[in-house]
Amino acid sequence: MVAQPGDAVAAKVAEKQKAEGYRVDTVTLEVQPGFALDMLIAVPEQTGPRPVVLWMDAAPHERTAASADFVRLAKSGHLIMAFQPRSVLGEPPPNPNQLSLGHYMQPLIRSIAVGKTIIGLRTDDTIRALNYIVSRPDADASQITVYGKGAQGLVALHAAALDSRVSRLVIDGALVSYRMALNAGLHKTFLKSSSPAC
């Protein structure tokens, strides 16, 4: 089933830690029956609806939450969700010795077996994460920024194209064009950020 903006999402929230001016909660989000993803949410101390940032990166959530930009945004009153859609296996090793398609080969084959693409599954997860965050009373649904770094930049782009609630999109170090990727030769992790159009 394709995720739709506004679909209800089951979530479990546990407070993780307090920081100066905000707290960081751990959230387990059920993106489909029997399949859950963990994320961290920085919740500022200020009351009332706050601007939302959905932050997607292959780095571990704890490292993302400790980054200077994340801390600055949290202290400035943003509600920030550090989120990884399914099959983001962390930062790739410098020289993977697996198949030429890298450590994303197995998730790619699984996604194809169920008639989807990795990017399609990740986009569904992202829309469901947006559904959860805008359902919170402390979120300002009119101010949603999606930030995608690396391969997650393409997921962010797809989510923004499909979900009109996204008011800003920031992409960092992502694929510029499929043509550029093909001209440069096949990279070991190319398929983690590709769609059926290539």
N, C-alpha and C positions, 0 to 999 in steps of 0.2 A: 504494500500500500504506500502510495506517495504521500509525504507529509504535506499538510496544508496549513497556512497561517491560521492560527486560532485554535487548532486542535489541542485538547487537554493533554497534559503530560504529567505522569506520576513522578514525584521527586521526594527524596529523603534528605533533610538538611541537618548537619551537625556543626556546631561552632568549633572552629579549629584553633584559632589564635587571635589575640588582640594585638593591635599595632597602634601607633600614635595617630589618632584621628579616624580610625576605621578598624573593622575586624575582618578576618578572613574565615568564611564558612566553607566546609566541604559539602558538596551536593552530589548525590547519586541520582542520575536522571535515567528513567526508563524510556529509551528512544523507540522501542517496540517491545511487545510482550516477551519477557524472558531475556532481554538484552539491555544492559545498563551501561552508562558511561559516567565516570567520575570527573568532577571539575571543582575549581575553587572560585569563590565569589568574594570580592572585596566589597564590604558594605560600609559606607561612610557613616559617621555618627550623626550627621545632619538629618533632620526629619523632612518628610515630604518626598515627592517623586524626584528622582535624580536621573541625569543623562546616563545612558547605557553604553558600555563598550563590550562587545563579544570579541575576545582575543583568541585567535587560533594560531598555534605554533607547535612545532614538533618537539620543542624543548619540554622537559618535565615541568608540570604545573608549579612546583615549588620554586624552580629557577625563574619561571616567568613572573610569579608573584613577588619575587625578591628583586626583580629588575628595577632600575631607576625610573623608567617610564611608567611602569605599572604602579609603583608607589606614589609617584607624582600625581597620576590621574586619580588614584584612590583618595589621596589627601585633598585634592581639589573638589571632591564631592561626586565623582563618577562611580556608578555601580558597575564593577568590572567582572566579567566571567572569563576565567582562563579555561579554555575548552579545547578538547581534541576529539574530532569525529572518529568513528570507528576505523580500525586498521592503520592508525598513525602509530608507527612502531618506534617513535623517538627519532632522534637524529641518526641518519645513516652512518654506518662505519666508514672510515676513510677509503678503504679498499675492500669492498665486499667480495668474498671469494665464492659467492653463490652463482646462480645462473646469470646470464648477461642482463636480465631485467631486474636484478637486485633482490632485496629482501621483501619486496612487494609482490613478487610473482605469485605466491600462494594466496594472498587476499584477492589478487586480480582474478585468478582462476575460480575462486569461490564466488565472487560477485558475478562473473559471467555465467556460472552454473545456475544462478537464481534469476538470470535475465536482467541484470543490472550492471552498472559500471561502478568502480570504486568512487569516482567523483559523484555519481548519482546517489549512492548510499550516504556519502559524507554530506552532501547537500541536504538530504532528508534529515540527517542528524542535526545539522545546523539550524534548519527551520524549526525543528522540535525544541532545540535549545532556546531559540528566540521566543517560541511559544511559552516556554517556562518563564523566562526572565521577564517578559512583559506581563505575565499574570501576577507578578509580585506587586504589592501596593507601593513599594519604594522605587519602582521603575517608571521613568517617563517614556512612554511608548512613542512619543513624537520626536524623541532624540536618541536614535539608535545608530551607533557606529559599529561596523564590522571590520575588524583588522585581521588580515590573513598574511602570514609570513611564509615564504618558501612555497612548497606545494600546496599549502592551505590557502594561498592567495587565489588560486583558481577556484577553490571551493567557495571562498568568500564572494568572488565575482558571480558565480552561478547562483548562490543564495540571494544576493542583492538583485539579480535579474528576475528572480522568481517571487521575491517577497517585497512588496511595496512598503513595508514598515521600515526598511533600512533607509535611513536618511543620509548616511555618509558611509563611504567605503575607502579603506586604506589597504593597499597591497604593497608588500615589501619583499623584494627579491624573488618574485614569482615569474613564471613563464610569460614572456612578452607575446610570443606568437608560436603557433605550431610550426609554421614555416621555418622560423629561426631555429627551433629545436631539431627539425629534420635536416636543415643545412649543416648543423654542427655535428651531426652524427648521433647515433643512439647512445644515450647516457644510461648507466646502470639503473638509475632510479626514475627514468623518464615516465614509465607507466603509472607511477604514483600520482602524477598530476595530469594525466592525459584523459581525453574523453573519446567516444567513438568517432568523432569527426576527423581524427587524424589518420 
